[in-house]
């Protein structure tokens, strides 16, 4: 008569069902985490963008009030260097930094 094989008794053999349970728990935790991420994404996609709490935008700034304000507003829009605009910007910088240079 053949003998029946005995299972080897070891720590890893005794923890078989517990390993299967922890695998299920890990799968459930991963699914719950993924669902949470999807819910956060859906909520944040539907929210209105936040407005900045500090700082003044350029459009809210006080407009230039000087002898060259019209020229400066025109020079802000151009992309090609013009000698007249460069002179106006130099004058604006000089007034801003209050440099008392002798102009030729």
C-alpha positions as CSV (number, residue, x, y, z in Angstrom):
1,X,0.0,0.0,0.0
2,X,1.4,3.4,-0.9
3,X,1.8,5.8,1.8
4,X,0.1,9.2,1.7
5,X,2.4,12.1,1.5
6,X,2.5,14.4,4.5
7,X,2.7,18.1,4.1
8,X,5.9,19.6,5.4
9,X,5.3,21.6,8.5
10,X,6.9,25.0,8.2
11,X,6.2,28.6,9.0
12,X,5.4,29.4,5.4
13,X,3.1,26.4,5.0
14,X,1.1,27.3,8.1
15,X,0.6,30.9,6.9
16,X,-1.0,29.9,3.6
17,X,-4.5,31.2,4.1
18,X,-3.3,34.4,5.8
19,X,-1.2,35.2,2.8
20,X,-4.2,34.8,0.5
21,X,-6.2,37.1,2.8
22,X,-3.5,39.8,2.9
23,X,-3.5,39.7,-0.9
24,X,-7.2,40.3,-1.0
25,X,-6.9,43.1,1.5
26,X,-4.1,44.7,-0.6
27,X,-6.2,44.4,-3.7
28,X,-9.2,46.0,-2.0
29,X,-7.0,48.8,-0.6
30,X,-5.5,49.5,-4.0
31,X,-9.0,49.7,-5.5
32,X,-10.2,52.0,-2.7
33,X,-7.2,54.2,-3.2
34,X,-7.7,54.3,-7.0
35,X,-11.4,55.2,-6.5
36,X,-10.4,58.0,-4.1
37,X,-8.0,59.4,-6.6
38,X,-10.6,59.3,-9.3
39,X,-13.1,61.1,-7.0
40,X,-10.6,63.8,-6.2
41,X,-9.8,64.3,-9.9
42,X,-13.5,64.6,-10.8
43,X,-14.1,67.2,-8.0
44,X,-11.1,69.3,-8.9
45,X,-11.9,69.3,-12.6
46,X,-15.3,70.8,-11.9
47,X,-14.1,73.5,-9.5
48,X,-13.5,77.1,-10.7
49,X,-9.9,78.1,-10.8
50,X,-8.7,80.0,-7.7
51,X,-8.0,83.7,-8.0
52,X,-4.7,84.9,-6.7
53,X,-5.0,86.3,-3.2
54,X,-2.1,88.7,-3.4
55,X,-0.4,90.8,-5.9
56,X,-1.6,93.4,-8.4
57,X,-2.0,92.5,-12.0
58,X,-0.4,94.8,-14.6
59,X,-3.9,95.8,-15.8
60,X,-4.8,97.1,-12.3
61,X,-1.6,99.1,-11.9
62,X,-1.6,102.9,-12.0
63,X,-1.1,104.1,-15.6
64,X,2.0,106.1,-16.4
65,X,1.5,109.8,-16.0
66,X,4.4,111.5,-17.5
67,X,5.6,113.4,-20.5
68,X,6.1,110.2,-22.5
69,X,3.2,108.1,-21.4
70,X,1.6,107.9,-24.9
71,X,4.9,107.1,-26.5
72,X,5.6,104.4,-23.9
73,X,2.2,102.8,-24.4
74,X,2.9,102.6,-28.2
75,X,6.4,101.3,-27.6
76,X,5.0,98.5,-25.4
77,X,3.2,97.0,-28.4
78,X,6.1,97.0,-30.9
79,X,8.5,94.1,-31.3
80,X,11.1,95.7,-33.5
81,X,13.7,97.9,-31.9
82,X,13.2,101.6,-32.7
83,X,15.7,104.3,-31.7
84,X,12.9,106.6,-30.5
85,X,11.4,103.9,-28.3
86,X,14.8,103.1,-26.8
87,X,15.3,106.7,-26.0
88,X,11.9,106.9,-24.3
89,X,12.6,103.8,-22.3
90,X,16.0,105.1,-21.2
91,X,14.3,108.3,-20.0
92,X,11.7,106.2,-18.1
93,X,14.5,104.2,-16.5
94,X,16.4,107.4,-15.6
95,X,13.3,108.9,-14.0
96,X,12.4,105.6,-12.2
97,X,15.9,105.2,-10.6
98,X,16.2,109.0,-10.1
99,X,19.5,109.3,-11.8
100,X,20.7,112.8,-12.4
101,X,22.8,112.4,-15.5
102,X,23.7,115.2,-17.8
103,X,22.0,114.6,-21.2
104,X,23.9,115.8,-24.3
